[in-house]
């Protein structure tokens, strides 16, 4: 990772033209070659950027970043205030705590919320490609693998499909049903899940917290 | 308009009238104002949100009659902040000048013509004992609904009952019934539905000996000393509450009010959301209170009590249970139950003028 703080102007030519007038900015060159230009304004997306595949050509007082589509990002540098490089190494990925962990805990305590008669066999059930969040049995005794996400997207469906493929190799479990549980599930993910025979269940955290409790009324 | 008065007298009037001033964003700007009307040495301060109107009369030293509508919250903050002593107010064009000691403020006012025309109190005057009425209202308004989706349930039914006055409120989860024997302000069979918010405001007004009630066709005015509160009445049919009250109970618990209140408040600390119930396990020598939550843990406490009936566990919304127990003034309360899923009744152990019916919560 190379970090450069420089007084610079930035011009983009491609699908449209864009110009950033001269100011002090952070230029970030990542190990994959992608270049992004940041201002000192909130944790927000770059002002301009060029993703891989792209090529950075450093000339005196000027960087030119171009990609095969013919787009160019020209950074005209007046003064460099800082130029450092650091090896970050492989990233372990995002560890999601909070909502997902809480959802897993709540659904483990109330699996019937996902499907009537569902009972928990084990949390974090191991497979040879990683643990599935919940393994349950339904009222008929069929094994059910549950993958829990904060937001249900295509990635989550594909992840669960891979687990189901591995779990189906186990004669004690086969055939295994799949349920993708999330607070919100995107329509594209629902379409893919249906195509893969996976059920989708949207979960209301508040209701789940109150699961097993019913407010009765006088009239 | 120009007048001079003591800061504390003016502040009291502003605070009382300000309770009716609209706090909703999006309301007409003028409804955020308090109307000051001076006639001779009498100042009338009025606030309204169109549903409830509060007018307070205060004795001042009048200089020039007139009307001004000033931003209620700002004016109250200014008057509260100035040094104790005399305050002089003078309205001119679209400004109100406030002077006290070395402090001088000029605030912009609303056009007084924009202030809504106030309902004129109508109907015969009926007198009620203020202390008794206020206590009864505090006991029942807590059971009224605050959700506008069912307007009928946001009201308190005031009905003539056996020569007295009966107050009833319910939000469908609990029902409070309070009788005021001998308070015969309504004709036999007559009943009105008064917004509980207006009645709650009424109970917060400075105490006076009597409350004068004027019932109009569509509104009611309560006059307590120098304060008058006018509210629109709710149109519609109140639920048939009588059929909800069981005729008898097989199980009776008698428990001290304070020990029960303290214990419920303590175990409720674990109920961090509105859905977590408190479970009450009833046995002959006492009760065990339990709150269990997935997120936070468990709280238990036992309380000495006398119980006659089948041992059982019943669960309630702890906030509703606290409301009911708080409403009862006696040292001991009686909790009558049928079973874990049918309405339970809280009453004072002595006296039968208050009944608080509470629906249990079903727990698995």
HADDOCK unambig.tbl for C-alpha pairs under 7 A between the chains (distance, minus, plus):
assign (segid A and resid 210 and name CA) (segid B and resid 275 and name CA) 5.32 0.50 0.50
assign (segid A and resid 210 and name CA) (segid B and resid 276 and name CA) 6.46 0.50 0.50
assign (segid A and resid 212 and name CA) (segid B and resid 363 and name CA) 5.48 0.50 0.50
assign (segid A and resid 212 and name CA) (segid B and resid 364 and name CA) 5.02 0.50 0.50
assign (segid A and resid 213 and name CA) (segid B and resid 361 and name CA) 6.59 0.50 0.50
assign (segid A and resid 213 and name CA) (segid B and resid 362 and name CA) 5.54 0.50 0.50
assign (segid A and resid 213 and name CA) (segid B and resid 363 and name CA) 4.61 0.50 0.50
assign (segid A and resid 213 and name CA) (segid B and resid 364 and name CA) 6.68 0.50 0.50
assign (segid A and resid 214 and name CA) (segid B and resid 361 and name CA) 5.67 0.50 0.50
assign (segid A and resid 214 and name CA) (segid B and resid 362 and name CA) 4.88 0.50 0.50
assign (segid A and resid 214 and name CA) (segid B and resid 363 and name CA) 6.50 0.50 0.50
assign (segid A and resid 215 and name CA) (segid B and resid 361 and name CA) 4.91 0.50 0.50
assign (segid A and resid 215 and name CA) (segid B and resid 362 and name CA) 6.47 0.50 0.50
assign (segid A and resid 216 and name CA) (segid B and resid 173 and name CA) 6.97 0.50 0.50
assign (segid A and resid 216 and name CA) (segid B and resid 359 and name CA) 6.23 0.50 0.50
assign (segid A and resid 216 and name CA) (segid B and resid 360 and name CA) 6.47 0.50 0.50
assign (segid A and resid 216 and name CA) (segid B and resid 361 and name CA) 5.67 0.50 0.50
assign (segid A and resid 216 and name CA) (segid B and resid 362 and name CA) 6.82 0.50 0.50
assign (segid A and resid 217 and name CA) (segid B and resid 172 and name CA) 5.43 0.50 0.50
assign (segid A and resid 217 and name CA) (segid B and resid 173 and name CA) 4.87 0.50 0.50
assign (segid A and resid 217 and name CA) (segid B and resid 359 and name CA) 6.16 0.50 0.50
assign (segid A and resid 218 and name CA) (segid B and resid 172 and name CA) 5.22 0.50 0.50
assign (segid A and resid 218 and name CA) (segid B and resid 173 and name CA) 5.74 0.50 0.50
assign (segid A and resid 218 and name CA) (segid B and resid 244 and name CA) 6.83 0.50 0.50
assign (segid A and resid 218 and name CA) (segid B and resid 359 and name CA) 6.22 0.50 0.50
assign (segid A and resid 219 and name CA) (segid B and resid 172 and name CA) 6.02 0.50 0.50
